[in-house]
């Protein structure tokens, strides 16, 4: 038995996972990230104990407790160096957890996007592959790199920031301070920005009559035939495919996994992305990776963390 | 003893390399890439035999003959799938070589940019590191990725094409067919294009009075105080650093090695690049890789090939 914890900005989700990578039971608590980290650690302890009770096992039956955390972990010490989402800076996460639970637990720590990528490779959309890149299109654009079955995140564990690859030099300001990052063009946030601009330019569009614009509404308007929405989606997917083509030219993986809320659109986004990438990649004559949407949703982070 | 062969568009350079990675002797022949590949293979055989004679050893003393070749190799078979520079398509390079030389030779094949990166890691500017990315600013922009001491080039050996990462979406047309690749902004060719544009706009500039513009002349004009040339260099190095920042955000390696003719400028290019990258990278609080220029020049490819 293993436990995976996906520590998100909104929820702390934890699952008891068997060696066949099935989640046997799940529990979650709200993160309330404004609290001191000690309170969050307390909740994580509650979740671990709760899962053990629910699974009717003892803590000594748990082979590993893995944690996926937003930000940059220092794996050697179990500290979180920085986490913008949690407003953490040098938090001794594993040490604080270890203090509250019996010794002998095998702790592991990694970035949440990395855990999700590993989960999809082990048990989800990229199952069976050893070289996969996951790109998560959410509030930001997350990246997870799995090479030879292992998470790759650089010598300081701060790598795999595929969202912070500039694709439009001098373009939109990114949260990281650069201008024109993939995140500023391929995140759900960017899609909504593009739709807002289109709504202003096309007051006759369905986009202009919406009270709030979100990814789903924009895709629905496009499907209903709204030409402004269709143009926005087309432009948006162009940028997504531009980023994916860059990633393919660098990594030539077996699989590209697209995650995040927008991946619910499935083939509707995959078909234009596949067409553009296949046409644009360098050495397209050799081979082009599979492009798929994530299948595990939030479970990917739990499974990946459990098998770090 | 090992032999490394750097098969370039202009010359076939070969060296006899000892186990301490010293090149004991070198020989080269013009590539004349318009010839059928069999003629080039013949010259490679001549070079191998010549080196063995010069080194006063026998072929059985040679532990490995490695070849760095532009294009995409199929390492399993020793074929070159594609090479634009050599106009090759499905050339059975190692089979053709093996036919002409006694059996028992241990052949290895890889892309030339990868060999150069490995050479710099083993014996050059990135010596002692295990995670390094080399970016070669030449006619094009080449990439070489060394992770955990090994060349990484993707499942089809066509990866590491860092030059074909779009940084200016919709920008200058690249040789690969995309618009706005790093190669179109950071190659020596791009620098010359920018200087030609500046010469037209600033007929009073030293750039406008040159008969032919090349990288050296442009840097010399900037150093002599020519403001148009200074602006061109500044713009050019901005794009180089933009690409390097992307690479750092993705790989977080120990070292970035800049190769190609322009790396002769040394600290003059490194200082502005280091300043921009240090300011722009994601998680700059954690660490920023060393940025250095290549030290082995053309020998990098020979040494890397010998130690593939």
Contacts between the chains, C-beta under 8 A, distances in Angstrom:
chain1	res1	chain2	res2	distance
A	72	B	283	5.4
A	72	B	286	5.7
A	81	B	283	7.9
A	81	B	285	7.4
A	81	B	286	5.8
A	82	B	283	6.6
A	82	B	285	6.2
A	82	B	286	7.2
A	131	B	154	7.2
A	131	B	155	5.2
A	143	B	250	7.4
A	145	B	250	7.7
A	147	B	147	7.2
A	147	B	152	7.1
A	152	B	147	7.1
A	153	B	252	7.0
A	154	B	131	7.1
A	154	B	251	5.6
A	154	B	252	2.5
A	154	B	253	6.6
A	155	B	131	5.2
A	155	B	252	5.8
A	155	B	253	6.5
A	155	B	254	5.4
A	155	B	287	7.7
A	155	B	289	7.9
A	156	B	252	5.2
A	156	B	283	7.4
A	156	B	286	4.8
A	156	B	287	4.6
A	157	B	252	7.6
A	157	B	286	8.0
A	158	B	252	5.2
A	158	B	282	6.9
A	158	B	283	3.8
A	158	B	286	4.7
A	158	B	287	7.6
A	159	B	249	7.1
A	159	B	250	6.0
A	159	B	251	5.5
A	159	B	252	3.5
A	160	B	250	6.6
A	161	B	249	4.2
A	161	B	250	6.6
A	161	B	282	4.6
A	161	B	283	7.4
A	162	B	249	7.9
A	162	B	250	6.1
A	164	B	246	7.9
A	164	B	249	4.6
A	164	B	282	4.5
A	165	B	165	7.2
A	165	B	246	4.4
A	165	B	249	6.2
A	165	B	250	6.4
A	166	B	167	5.6
A	166	B	242	5.6
A	166	B	245	7.2
A	166	B	246	5.9
A	167	B	166	5.5
A	167	B	167	6.6
A	167	B	169	5.1
A	168	B	168	6.9
A	168	B	169	4.8
A	168	B	170	7.9
A	169	B	167	5.1
A	169	B	168	4.8
A	169	B	171	7.8
A	169	B	185	7.8
A	169	B	239	7.0
A	169	B	242	5.4
A	170	B	168	7.9
A	171	B	169	7.9
A	176	B	282	5.2
A	177	B	280	7.1
A	178	B	245	7.2
A	178	B	280	5.4
A	185	B	169	7.8
A	239	B	169	7.0
A	242	B	166	5.6
A	242	B	169	5.5
A	245	B	166	7.1
A	245	B	178	7.2
A	246	B	164	7.9
A	246	B	165	4.4
A	246	B	166	5.8
A	249	B	159	7.1
A	249	B	161	4.2
A	249	B	162	7.9
A	249	B	164	4.5
A	249	B	165	6.2
A	250	B	143	7.4
A	250	B	145	7.7
A	250	B	159	6.0
A	250	B	160	6.6
A	250	B	161	6.6
A	250	B	162	6.1
A	250	B	165	6.4
A	250	B	250	7.2
A	251	B	154	5.6
A	251	B	159	5.4
A	252	B	153	7.0
A	252	B	154	2.5
A	252	B	155	5.8
A	252	B	156	5.2
A	252	B	157	7.6
A	252	B	158	5.2
A	252	B	159	3.5
A	253	B	154	6.6
A	253	B	155	6.5
A	254	B	155	5.4
A	280	B	177	7.1
A	280	B	178	5.4
A	282	B	158	6.9
A	282	B	161	4.7
A	282	B	164	4.5
A	282	B	176	5.2
A	283	B	72	5.3
A	283	B	81	7.8
A	283	B	82	6.5
A	283	B	156	7.5
A	283	B	158	3.9
A	283	B	161	7.5
A	285	B	81	7.4
A	285	B	82	6.2
A	286	B	72	5.7
A	286	B	81	5.8
A	286	B	82	7.2
A	286	B	156	4.8
A	286	B	157	8.0
A	286	B	158	4.7
A	287	B	155	7.7
A	287	B	156	4.6
A	287	B	158	7.6
A	289	B	155	7.9
